C-alpha cells in the first residue's frame, strides 16, 4: 500500500469521497464543532493578509508579499494533508482507503451547492423577489438589490455552473491526480483566490499570485466540466446537448475569465438560456459577454431544470472516476 498520494491508489479514494459527500454532505454538527478545512485555510490567509499586506508598501513589495503568503499557505496545507495521507497509508489498504476517503469528502461540495441553489428557487416561489434575493446573496457576490426576478434566476444558474467547476470538478480532478494532498492544495489555492484575488486597491497587488495560480489550476477542470454538462444534457429531458456544444465553441472564450465561460456557456446552451452578460458587484458594473443565445428571462423553473442537469453531470463525474479507478486496478 502506498501513501495514497497519487494514482492508482488516489482514484478509489476519489470514488468513495464523491459518494460520501453526495450522500451526507459536510455535517452541520461537525462544522459547528470544528469548522471546515476551508475555514482553517481561510483563517491562515486572513492572518497573513493582516500581517504582510501593508498599505504603505509599494505595489511591487506587496506583490512579493502576496507570493510569500501563498507559498506559506501551500506549504502548511501540503504538509498537513500529506502527513494525513501518509498516516492513512500506514493503516493498510482497506482501513487507510476508508479513512482517507472520509477526509477527502470534505473537499468537494456537491450536496451543499445543490441545496443552496435549490433554496433560491424555493424562496423565490414562497416569498417572492425579496426571498429570492436573500437566498441568492448567499451564493453570489453581486448586489442582490439590483436583480430583478430574471437576473436573480440567471445569477443562481451561473453560480451553479461555475461552482460545479471550481467547487466539485476541480477538487475531484486534483484529488484523483494527487491524492488528499493534491485536493487540499487545490482548495487552498481556490480559497486564497476567493479571499484576496480581487482587483481592489487592497488586493490588486497582494492577491496577484493567488488569482493567476487559481486561473492555471482550474484550466483542466473548466474544460472537463463543460464536457460533463454537454454529455449530461444528452440524458436530461428538455436539455439540448447540441446547443450546449455550440455555445461552448462560440462563447466560452469570450468570457472575461479564462475558465468560467466554459461551464456557463455549456449550461446556457443546454437550457436554451442566455447567462453572464453585464452585472453589478457592489456598486461596480462589470461588462461581460453573454454566454448562449437563448432567453434572458430565466425563471425559478429554469433553476429546477439546471439542478436536474447538474445532478446528472455529478453522476457522470462519479462514473468517470469509477471507470478510471477500475482501469487502474486492472492494469
N, C-alpha and C positions, 0 to 999 in steps of 0.2 A: 504494500500500500504506500503510495506517495503522499505528499503533504497536501493533496487536493488543490494544488496551485495552478494547474494547467490541464488541458485536455490530455487524455480522455477522462481522467477522474473528475474534472470540474463539470463535465456535461451531465452526469446523473445528479450531481448537486443542483445544477440549474433546473433540471426537470422537476425534482422534488420541491425546490424552493418556490417555483412558479405555482405549483399545485397547492402548496401550503398557504401561500399568500392569497391566492384566489379564493380559497375556501374560508380562511379565517381572518384575513387582513392583519393589521397590527393591533393587538388587543388594547382597548382604552385603559384598562386597569394597569397594564404594563407601562403604557405611556405616562399615566399619572404617577406611577411609582418610580420609574427610572428614566423617563424621556425616550428618545429615539436616536439612533445613530446620527441622523441629520441634525438633530438639536445639539448633540455633543460636538459635532464638527462645526456647527454654526456658532457655538459659544467660543470656540477657539478662534474662528475667523474674526468674530466681533472683538475679541480681546486684542488680536494682532492689529486690527484696524485702528483701535483706540491708541495703541502703543506706537505703531510705526507710521501711521498716515498723518503726518504733521502738516497742517495747512500753511505754515511758514516756510516749508521747504519748496525749492523749485520743482517744476514738473519732472525733470529727469531723475532727481533724487527720489521723488515719490513713486515713479515707475519702478526703480530698482527696489524700493522698499516693498512694493507690491509683489515683485518677483520673489523676494526673500520670504514674504508672508506665505505665498503659495507653496514654496518649497517646504517650509516648516509644516504647513497643514498636510501636505502629501507625505512627508516623512513620518509624522505622527500617525496618520491614518494607515499607511502601509505597514508600519511596524506593528501596530495593534492588530490589524486584520491578518497579516502574515503569521503572527505568533498564534492567533486563534486557529488558523488553518493548519499549522504545524501540530498544534495540540490535538486537533481533530484527527489528523492523520495517524498520530501515535496511538489512538484508541483501537485501531483495527478497522477493517473495511466497513462493516455494517454500522457499528456504533459511530464511527467517525463520519460516515456519509450522512447519517441521520442528524447528528448534531450540527454539522456544517450546513446542511440544508435548512435547518431551523434558523440558524444565524443569518444565512443568506436571504431568507424570506423577508427580512426587514428592508431589503434593498429595492425591489420593485414595488409598485403601488397600484396594482390593477383594481383591487376592490375599493380602495378609498377614492380613486379617481372616478370610478363608476358612480359611487354613492354621492359624491359632491356635485357631479354634473346632473345626475338624476334629480337631485334636490332643487336645482334651478327650475326644471320643468314642473315639478310638483308644487313648489311655492308660487310659481307664476300662475298656475291653474287655481290654486287655493286662495292666494292673497293678492292676485293682480300684479301690476307693474312694480309696486313697492316691494312686495315679497320677492319677486324675481331679482330685483336689484340687490336686495340684501344677500340673497344666495349667490349671485354671480360675483359679488365683491369678494367672496371667499376664495375664488379661483382665478381671477384676472386682476391685472394691475391697472387697467384703465378706469377712468372716473365713471362709476355706475350711474351718476345723476345725469350724464349726457346721453344715456342709452334709452332709446325707445324700445318697444317690445321686439321688433325685428332685429335691431342691433344687439340687444341683450341675448337673444337666442343664437345669433351668429357668434357672439363672444363665447358662449358656453361650448358651442361645437368646435370653434377654433382652439379653445383650451383643451378640449378632449383630444383633438388631433395632435396638437403639439406635445401635450404631456404624455400621450401614448408613446411618442418617440423618445423624449428625453427622460420620462419617468418610469418607463417599463421596458421598451425595446433596448434602449442604450444600456441600462444596468444589466439586463439579461445578456446582451452581447458581450460586455466586458467580464461578466461573471463566467460565462462559458469560455471565454478566451484566456482569462487569468485567474480563475477561481475566486474565492472570497476576497482576496486582496485586490484583484482586478476590479470587481464590482464595487468595493468600498472606495477605491481610488477614484473611480468614475464619479461616485456620489459626492466625494469631496470636491472635485473639480466643478461639478454642476452646482453644488451649494455655494461655492465661492463665487461663481458667476452670478447666481441669483442675488447674492448679498452685496457684492462690490463691483460687479461687471457692468456698471451703468455709466452712461455718458453724462454724468453730473459733475459740477465743479469739484465735489469731494472725491469722486471715484474715477474720473476720466483717466487719470494717470495711474493711480494706485491699483485700479482694477483691470488695467490693460492686459496683463498676463493671464488673469483668470478668464477674461472674456475670449481672448484669442485661443487659449487651450481648450476651452469648452467648445468653441466652434470646431476645432480639429477633431476632438474625440467623439463628437456627435455626427460626423460625416457618414460613417458606415451605417449607423442606426437610422438616420433620417431616410436614407435610400431604402433600407430594408423595410421600414415602416410603411413607406409608400407602396412597396410591393405587396405587403401583407394586406393593406386596405384594398388594393385593386383585386387581389385574389379573394378576399372576404366578400367583396361586392358581387362576385360571381355566384356566391352561395347565399346571398341575402335577398329575400323578396323585396322588390321595389328599388333595389340599388342597381347602379349602372357601371359595370366593370370597364366597359369600353370608354364611357365618359370619364371615369377616373383616370384611366391611362392617358387619354388625350389631354386632360387638364394638367397632369404632371409634366408631360412633354412640353406643353405650351407655356405653363405659368410658373412652375417651381423655381426656375432660375431668375424670375423677375422679382421675387420677394427680397426685401432688404436683408433678411437673414439668409446665410448660406445653407441653413438646414430646415427652418420652419416651413418654408414653402412646399417642401416635398409632402409631408403628411397633410398639410392644409389643402393643397391642390387636389390630392387624391381623395380626401373626404368631400371636398366641394363637388368634384366631378361625379363621385359615386352617388351623391344625394341630389344632384341637379340644383346646387346652390351656388351662390357667389359669396366667398369668405374673404377675410382680411380687408384690404382697402384702407381708406383714411380712418384714423382712430384718435381718441383723446386720452392721454395719460396725465392725470392730474389736471393741469391747465394747458398742457402742451399738445398741440395737434401734430400727429405723425402721419405723413403721407406715405402710403404704400400701395403697391399694385393689388388689384383684385385677383383672387385665385378662383378659377372656374368662371363659367359664363351663364349660370342659371339664375334662379330667383335670388334677389337680395332680401325679400320679405320672408325671412325664416320664422318659424312658429315653434311652440312647445312640442308639437307632434314631430317636427324635424329633429329636435333633441332626442326624442324617443327613438326615431329611426337611426340616428347617429350612434346611439348606445347599442342598438341591436347589431349594427355593423362592427362596432368596437368589440363586442363580446366574441363575435366570430373571428375577428383578427387576433384576439388574445388566444383563442383556441388554436388557431393556425400557428402562432408563435410557439405554443406549448408542443404542438405536433412536430414542428421543425426541430425543436430542441430534443424531443424524444427520438426522432429519427436519427439525428446526428449522434446521440448517445448510443443508440443501438448499433449503428455502423461502427462507432469507435470500439465498442466492446467486442464486436465480431472480428475486427481487424487483427 
